[in-house]
Amino acid sequence: MSNRVEILEEYRQANSQLATLKEKESASVQSTDETVRIEPRYGEEMNYLSNKCAQLDMILEAMAASED
């Protein structure tokens, strides 16, 4: 299994990629008085990265708990 530094770096990369996709997704939304329907272009990739971040976060929390 990877060490904590490698897992933390992987988490940071995935989180950064997720933030970038969220920015791209929201940049296409125009502000109007009408109801806007957002069709996600990056939905699957964002879902994958969200799940990956959650899993890595759980691993990091478990590692921190085991050090206590």
N, C-alpha and C positions, 0 to 999 in steps of 0.2 A: 504494500500500500504506500502511496505517496506520503511524503512528510508534510507537516503543517504549512511550511512556506510555499510549497508547490500547490497545495490545495487553495491557499489564500490567493495566490497569483491567478490560478484558474478561475476562482470566484470573481476576482476583480475584472478579468478579461470578459467573462460572460456578462457581468453586470454592465460593463461599459458598452458591449455590443447591444444589449437590451435597451439601454438608454438611447443609443444612437437610432435604433429602429423606432422607438417611441417618438423621438423628435421628428424623424422622417414621416411617420404616420400622421402626426399632428400638424405638420407643416402644410399638408394638403387641404386642411379644413379651413374654409373661408368663413369669416364672421358675418352673419346675416340675421335678419329678423325672423326668417323662416326656420322651420325645423330642418335639421341637417341629419342625413342618414350617412353614417360612416361605414364604408365597406373596408375592412382591414385588408391591406395588401401584404402585410408581414405577419399575419395572425399565427400561422403555424410555427414560424421561426421564433416569434416572441413567446409563444406558449412553451416551446422547447427550452428556450433560454431561462424563462421564469422557473420552470421545473428544475433545471440544472442548478440555478442559483439557490433554490430552496434546499435541494439535496446537499449541495456543498456547504450551505449554512448549517444544516443539521450535523454534518460531519465535523465542522469546526467547533460547534457547540459541544458535541460529545467529547472531542479531544480536549477542550478547555475544562470540561467537567472532570475528566479522568486525571487531569493534572492537579486538581484541587485535593 
